[in-house]
Amino acid sequence: MSKEKLSSDDQSWDMVIQPKTGWFDIDIKELWRYRDLIGMFVKRDFVTFYKQTILGPLWYIIQPLFTTVVFTIIFGRVAKISTDGLPPFLFYMAGNVIWGYFAATLNATSGTFNTNAAIFGKVYFPRLTVPLATVIVNFLQFFIQFFLFLGFYLYFFIKGATIVPTIWIIGLPVLLLQMALLSFGLGILLSSLTTKYKDLKFAMGFLVQLWMYCTPIVYPLSQIPEWLLPYYVLNPMVAIVEIFRYGFFGTSAITLSHICISWSVTLLLVFFGILLFSRIEKTFMDTV
């Protein structure tokens, strides 16, 4: 009995993987199809980070508490830096909660190519699933620290501290979205650059620390000189931190123009980050 060979025209495929040559080849539908893989990466990142630790997720609580105590002693008691009349401990904790998420996500996403080169070189899947998983898993850290902040917030509020919550609190989801977009966009931008410029990998810790002191974490925006303010607010984290404090404390020097500048810079970083990432992912195995 003879066997007939099917021609290529008669064959049907569920998925066809083709090389991408454009600068902006991001398929959102493809990312959605790989949502289960994103979930697996989220689980992997969480489990491997605390697998060999004794305290595990308790570090999410210990880190901001210890940092806040140190800031309160050094900047509040010794340096006596103004906190606009707010309780120093609460002021610094608010900044640490916001900065903690941004710094952790930025550090993790900036090493996407170098950290996952072994996986990227063996099997195909959308490379953006890895930094997206990092953005998601770090929200667990944020919410644990945020509820810790709320506990101290209620304590100081009951004690009669001069803190007045405002309607800006309801904008917290938008604030979280911007924070995620900023750390994601800048992270993948730096990850793309580190495939060629290895020095950036070693400079990341210093750059993130320097950026923190260029953000109103240990001092309020009101302490910035008028001549420096137009340049200072180009840092998108300035508006994020100040809006968070304004929502919960009712005190801030932030303006609508500062918020618009912050969002503009954030969206630009996301655009150029994805643009460069989609270009570098095609050839990064030759340089990593």
N, C-alpha and C positions, 0 to 999 in steps of 0.2 A: 504494500500500500504506500503510495508516494506521499511525501509530506510537502506541503506548500509553505514557502517562506513569506512571511508578512513583510510588505514594503514599509518604509518609514512613514508613508502617508497613511497607512492603515493602523498605525500604533497611536495610542492615546496615553498621555502622561498627566499625572495629578499635579506635578510641579516641574518646571523647567528652570534650571539655574544657569544664568548667562552672565558673562563678565560685564561689569559696569564701568563705563569710561568717562561719564560726565562728572562735573564738579559737585553737583547737588543731587546725588542718587539716593534719596531717603524714601523708602516705601513704608508709609505709616501702617498700611494694611498688613504688611509683612511682620512688623513689630507686634501687631495685635495677634497674629497667628502664632507667634512665639511667646505668648503671654505665660504659658506654663513653664517655659524655660526661664523667663524672668523670675517666676516664683521659686524655681529651684536655685537660682543664683542668690536670691534673697536669703533663703534658708542656709545655703552654703556659707555666705558671708557672715551671717550671725553665729552659726555653730562653730566655724573655724576660728573666729576671733576670740571666743571665750572657752574654747574646748579645753585648754590646759590652764585655765585660771581657777582659783579657789572661790573667789567671790562672784565670778560671772557677771551678770547684768548689774550687780550692786555697784560696779565701777561707774555706771552711768550716774549714780547718786553721789558717790564719793568724790569724783573728779570736780563737778561744779561746786560742791560744798567746800572742798579744800581750797579751790581757786578763789572763791568768794571771800573766805575768811582771810586769805593772804592779801587780797586786794583791799579789804576793809582795814586791815592793820597798816599796810604800807601806804596806800594812797589816801585812805580816810583819816587815820590817826596820825601817821608820821608826816606825810606830805600835805595833809589837810586840804586836798583838792575839793572844790565845791561840787555838790551833787544837787544843786538847785533846791535845797531844803528837804530833799527826800532822805529817808533812812539809808545810810551808806550800804548796809548789808543788802537791802532789797534792790537798791540801784545797781550794784555790781552783779547781783545774781541775775537780774533781767538781761543785762548785757551778755553775761556768760552763757545763758540758755540759748540766746539767738546765735552768738558767735560759735558756740560748741557745735551746732549742727552744720553751719557753713564751713567751718575749718575741717571737720571730719570728712564731710562729703567732698570738699575740694581736694584734700590730700589723697583720698582714695581714688577718685575719678581721674586725677592727674597721672596716675600710674597704670591706667587701663591697658595700654599696649604692652608695656614692659612686664607687668604682673601676669598677664594672661596670654603671653606669646606662645606658650606650649599648647594651649587649647586652640588658639586662633590658627595655628599652623597645621592642625590635624583635621578639623571638620568645619563645614560651613554653617554659619548661623549669623543673623544680623549682629554686627559687633556692638551696636548701640544698646543691646540688651544688657550688657555688663554694667556700664555706667548708670543706666536706668535702675538696675537692681540696687546699686549703691545708694542712689538718691532715695529709694523706697525704704531700704533697711535702716538707714540713718534716721528716718522719721520715728522709729521706735525709741532711739536715744532721745530725740527731741521731746517726745510726749512724756517719757518718764521724768525728764528734767523739768518739763513744763508743769507737771502736776506737783513736783517738789516745790517749784516756785510759787504755785497757787497756795500751797500749804503755808508757806512763810508770809505770803501776801495777806491771807485771811488773818493770820496771827497779828501782823502789824496793823491791819485795818481795825480789828477788834480793840487793840491797844490804844487806838485813837491817833495813829500817825496821819500826817497831812497828805493823804493820797486820795485822789478823786477819780474813779473810773469814768471813762467817757464812751460815747457811742462808737468810737473808733475800734473798740474791742471786737465788734461784729465783723470787722475787716481782717481778722486774723487769718482766715483761710486764704485770702488774697495775698497776704504777707508771706504765708508759707509757700504759696505757689511761686512768688517772685524769688524767695530764698532758694527754692529747689532749682528753678530755672537758672539763676545766677551761678550757683555752685556746679550745676551740670554743664552749662555752656562754657564757663571758664575752665572747668576741669578737663573736658575733652579737647579744648583748645591747647592747653598746656601738655596734655598727653600726646597730642599730635606733634608738638614741637620737641618733646623729649626723645622721640624716636631718632631725631637727627642731632639735637643739641643735648648731650648727656649731662652737661653741667647743671641744667635746670632741675634734674632729679635731686641733686645734692643741695641745691639752693632753696628748694621748696619750703623746708622747715623755717629757714630764716625769713623768707618772703612772707609767709603766712603770719609769723610773729610780728614782723614789721607792719603788715597791713592792719593787724589788730590795734596797734598804737596809732594808726592813722584813721581809726574808727572810734566814735564816742562810746567806748566800753568802760574806761576808767575815768572819764570826764564827760560832762554834758556838752551838747552842741553850742550852748550859749557861751562857752569859754573860748570859742574860736574867734580870732580877730576878724573884723569886718572885711579887711583887704584880702584875707586868705579864703573867706567863705565861698566865693564863686568857684574856686579850684577844688576846695575841700569836698563840696557836695557832688563832685564828679565820681567820687567813691560811692557806688550804689548801696553799699552796706550802711552808710550814714543814715539814709532815709528809713531803711528797714528797722534798724535799732531804735531810732527816735520815734517812729510810729508805734512800735511795740510799747515803748515807755509812755508815750502820750495816751495810748488806749487804756493802760492800767493805772497810770499815775496822774494824768491830766496836766502834766508839765512838759513842755518841749519848745524848742525854737524852730521846729520844722515848718516849712511852708509848702504850698501846693506846687510851686515851681521846683522845689527840691525833689518832690515826689516824681514829677514828670521827668526830670533829668535822670533820676535813679532808674525808672522803668525804661527810658530810652537806652541808657548804657547797658542795662540787663539784656534787652532784646537784641541789641547789636552784638553782644558777646555770644549769645545763643546762636545767632545767625552765622557769625564767622566761625564759631566753634564747630557747628555741624558741617559747615562748608569745608573746612580744613580736615575734619575727621573723616568725612566721606571720601576725600581725596587721598589721604595718607593710608587709610585701611587697605587700599589696593596694592600698595608696594612696601608696607612697613616691615614685612618679614625679611626684606633685603638689608635693613639697617638695624633692626633690633638684635 
